[in-house]
């Protein structure tokens, strides 16, 4: 029988892997859309760049929140 700590570790690893894969996919698609927009309309590069940076920061923060939540919950499960 698997212990609660082992189950939590498996779920935590799966959650972190899923958020990393999802975040990387979202960042790739966001950057691709931004590059396409700049290629179509080069004069809007400044606006697209600031929107891109803000979007990438939000996507990355979601992955970091998952990482932080795993550590917070690990503290509650293990002790």
Secondary structure as GFF3:
##gff-version 3
##sequence-region A 1 79
A	DSSP	alpha_helix	4	40	.	.	.	ID=ss1
A	DSSP	three_ten_helix	42	44	.	.	.	ID=ss2
A	DSSP	alpha_helix	45	78	.	.	.	ID=ss3
###
